Amino acid sequence: MSIVKFNSPVQIQGGREITEVTITDTMRQAGALRGLKLWEVATGDVNSLITLLPRVTQPRLTEQDIASMPIDCFAQLANEVATFLAPSAPLEETDAQEN
């Protein structure tokens, strides 16, 4: 789970304003990427992220919410998705030898 705090409030459907969004642990499941190309999501393809983010956000954002949000807020969400997809750092050689 990861919380993204926006620099300014974002208005979503229903007239609500939000200041943060949680990327849920659903993002850790391969099923969240169903129908998407991993490379496109990892490289920040806008259409792929607009499809993915409603599956993994809390409050649950709609595609329309995401498409109409300010670019800086969208970029924050895209960056967090990229962080989720980044491989874990390999063990240091000395750590591997100790185990």
Contact map, one row per residue, 1 for C-alpha under 8 A:
111000000000000000000111100000000000000000000000000000000000000000000000000000000000000000000000000
111100000000000000000111000000000000000000000000000000000000000000000000000000010000000000000000000
111110000000000000011110000000000000000000000000000000000000000000000000000000000000000000000000000
011111000000000000011110000000000000000000000000000000000000000000000000000110010000000000000000000
001111100000000000111000000000000000000000000000000000000000000000000000000000000000000000000000000
000111111100000000110000000000000000000000000000000000000000000000000000100100000000000000000000000
000011111000000000100000000000000000000000000000000000000000000000000000100000000000000000000000000
000001111100000000100000000000000000000000000000000000000000000000000000000000000000000000000000000
000001111110000011100000000000000000000000000000000000000000000000000000000000000000000000000000000
000001011111000011100000000000000000000000000000000000000000000000001100000000000000000000000000000
000000001111101111000000000000000000000000000000000000000000000010001000000000000000000000000000000
000000000111111111000000000000000000000000000000000000000000100010000000000000000000000000000000000
000000000011111100000000000000000000000000000000000000000000010010000000000000000000000000000000000
000000000001111100000000000000000000000000000000000000000000000000000000000000000000000000000000000
000000000011111110000000000000000000000000000000000000000000000000000000000000000000000000000000000
000000000011111111000000000000000000000000000000000000000000000000000000000000000000000000000000000
000000001111001111100000000000000000000000000000000000000000000000000000000000000000000000000000000
000000001111000111111000000000000000000000000000000000000000000000000000000000000000000000000000000
000011111100000011111000000000000000000000000000000000000000000000000000000000000000000000000000000
001111000000000001111100000000000000000000000000000000000000000000000000000000000000000000000000000
001110000000000001111110000000000000000000000000000000001110000000000000000000000000000000000000000
111100000000000000011111000000000000000000000000000000001110000000000000000000000000000000000000000
111100000000000000001111111000000000000000000000000000011100000000000000000000011000000000000000000
110000000000000000000111111000000000000000000000000000011100000000000000000000000000000000000000000
100000000000000000000011111110000000000000000000000000010000000000000000000000000000000000000000000
000000000000000000000011111110010000000000000000000000110000000000000000000000000000000000000000000
000000000000000000000011111111010000000000000000000000010000000000000000000000001001000000000000000
000000000000000000000000111111010000000000000000000000000000000000000000000000000001000000000000000
000000000000000000000000111111111000000000000000000000000000000000000000000000000000000000000000000
000000000000000000000000001111111100000000000000000000000000000000000000000000000000000000000000000
000000000000000000000000000011111100000000000000000000000000000000000000000000000000000000000000000
000000000000000000000000011111111100000000000000000100110000000000000000000000000000000000000000000
000000000000000000000000000011111111110000000000000100000000000000000000000000000000000000000000000
000000000000000000000000000001111111000000000000000000000000000000000000000000000000000000000000000
000000000000000000000000000000001111100000000000000000000000000000000000000000000000000000000000000
000000000000000000000000000000001111110110000001000000000000000000000000000000000000000000000000000
000000000000000000000000000000001011111110000001000000000000000000000000000000000000000000000000000
000000000000000000000000000000001001111111000000000000000000000000000000000000000000000000000000000
000000000000000000000000000000000000111111100000000000000000000000000000000000000000000000000000000
000000000000000000000000000000000001111111111001000000000000000000000000000000000000000000000000000
000000000000000000000000000000000001111111111001100000000000000000000000000000000100000000000000000
000000000000000000000000000000000000011111111000000000000000000000000000000000001100100000000000000
000000000000000000000000000000000000001111111000000000000000000000000000000000000100000000000000000
000000000000000000000000000000000000000111111101100000000000000000000000000001000100000000000000000
000000000000000000000000000000000000000111111111100000000000000000000000000000000000000000000000000
000000000000000000000000000000000000000000011111110000000000000000000000000000000000000000000000000
000000000000000000000000000000000000000000001111111000000000000000000000000000000000000000000000000
000000000000000000000000000000000001100110011111111100000000000000000000000000000000000000000000000
000000000000000000000000000000000000000010011111111110000000000000000000000001000000000000000000000
000000000000000000000000000000000000000000000111111111000000001001100000000000000000000000000000000
000000000000000000000000000000000000000000000011111111100000001000000000000000000000000000000000000
000000000000000000000000000000011000000000000001111111110000000000000000000000000000000000000000000
000000000000000000000000000000000000000000000000111111111000101001000000000000000000000000000000000
000000000000000000000000000000000000000000000000011111111001111000000000000000000000000000000000000
000000000000000000000000010000010000000000000000001111111001000000000000000000000000000000000000000
000000000000000000000011111000010000000000000000000111111101000000000000000000000000000000000000000
000000000000000000001111000000000000000000000000000011111111100000000000000000000000000000000000000
000000000000000000001111000000000000000000000000000000011111100000000000000000000000000000000000000
000000000000000000001100000000000000000000000000000000001111100000000000000000000000000000000000000
000000000000000000000000000000000000000000000000000001111111110000000000000000000000000000000000000
000000000001000000000000000000000000000000000000000011001111111011000000000000000000000000000000000
000000000000100000000000000000000000000000000000000001000001111111000000000000000000000000000000000
000000000000000000000000000000000000000000000000011011000000111111100000000000000000000000000000000
000000000000000000000000000000000000000000000000000000000000011111110000000000000000000000000000000
000000000011100000000000000000000000000000000000000000000000111111111000000000000000000000000000000
000000000000000000000000000000000000000000000000010010000000111111111000010000000000000000000000000
000000000000000000000000000000000000000000000000010000000000001111111000000000000000000000000000000
000000000000000000000000000000000000000000000000000000000000000111111100000000000000000000000000000
000000000110000000000000000000000000000000000000000000000000000011111110110000000000000000000000000
000000000100000000000000000000000000000000000000000000000000000000011111110000000000000000000000000
000000000000000000000000000000000000000000000000000000000000000000001111111000000000000000000000000
000000000000000000000000000000000000000000000000000000000000000000000111111100000000000000000000000
000001100000000000000000000000000000000000000000000000000000000000001111111110000000000000000000000
000000000000000000000000000000000000000000000000000000000000000001001111111111000000000000000000000
000000000000000000000000000000000000000000000000000000000000000000000011111111100000000000000000000
000101000000000000000000000000000000000000000000000000000000000000000001111111110000000000000000000
000100000000000000000000000000000000000000000000000000000000000000000000111111111000000000000000000
000000000000000000000000000000000000000000010000100000000000000000000000011111111100000000000000000
000000000000000000000000000000000000000000000000000000000000000000000000001111111110000000000000000
010100000000000000000010000000000000000000000000000000000000000000000000000111111111000000000000000
000000000000000000000010001000000000000001000000000000000000000000000000000011111111100000000000000
000000000000000000000000000000000000000011110000000000000000000000000000000001111111110000000000000
000000000000000000000000000000000000000000000000000000000000000000000000000000111111110000000000000
000000000000000000000000001100000000000000000000000000000000000000000000000000011111110000000000000
000000000000000000000000000000000000000001000000000000000000000000000000000000001111111000000000000
000000000000000000000000000000000000000000000000000000000000000000000000000000000111111100000000000
000000000000000000000000000000000000000000000000000000000000000000000000000000000000111110000000000
000000000000000000000000000000000000000000000000000000000000000000000000000000000000011111000000000
000000000000000000000000000000000000000000000000000000000000000000000000000000000000001111100000000
000000000000000000000000000000000000000000000000000000000000000000000000000000000000000111110000000
000000000000000000000000000000000000000000000000000000000000000000000000000000000000000011111011000
000000000000000000000000000000000000000000000000000000000000000000000000000000000000000001111111000
000000000000000000000000000000000000000000000000000000000000000000000000000000000000000000111111100
000000000000000000000000000000000000000000000000000000000000000000000000000000000000000000011111110
000000000000000000000000000000000000000000000000000000000000000000000000000000000000000000111111111
000000000000000000000000000000000000000000000000000000000000000000000000000000000000000000111111111
000000000000000000000000000000000000000000000000000000000000000000000000000000000000000000001111111
000000000000000000000000000000000000000000000000000000000000000000000000000000000000000000000111111
000000000000000000000000000000000000000000000000000000000000000000000000000000000000000000000011111
